[in-house]
């Protein structure tokens, strides 16, 4: 037997706790709109715009566009991670070169020192 989704009544919506953030409110309103659209589609009272919207969501083109957007999002994240890693590597190289200079005696350990006071 197919599973049916029961649409909440107006009284049930009034009893729910108000959203505490703008994201939660947006999610709540989106779910409310989807429930209403579902009910209209079941009743046969949905307007052509509602029907067209959901038909477009089911097309291969829409699925491909969503997949492309997800891949672009991953690419941007990978580029951001690469830039952050490059900045960390650059800082590590600077510290390593400075440490080698100190170890070889070319650079004073105290960067604020102006000269050798040994010979004065």
C-alpha positions, 0 to 999 in steps of 0.5 A: 500500500503506498504511503500517503502524506497527511497535510497538517490542518490550520489548527496544527500549524497554529500549535507549532512553536514559532521559529527562533531564527530566520533560517528556521522560519524560512524552512518552516514557510517552505515546508508550508508552501510545499504542503499546500502545493501537494494538497492542491495537486492531490485535489486537482486545484493546483494552478498551471504555474505550480504544476509547471514548477514541479514538472521542471524539477523532474527534468534531466536538465534540472538534475544536471544543473543541480549536479553542476552547481554542486560540483562548482561548489566543491571546486570553489571549496577546493580552491579556497582550501588550496589557497589557505594551504599555500599561505600556511606553507609559505609561512612555514618556509619563512620560519624554516629559512629563518631557523636555518639562518640562526643555526648557521650563524648568519642571523642573530637569534634576537631579531631586535639586536642591532649588532654583536656586542661581543667585540665592544 
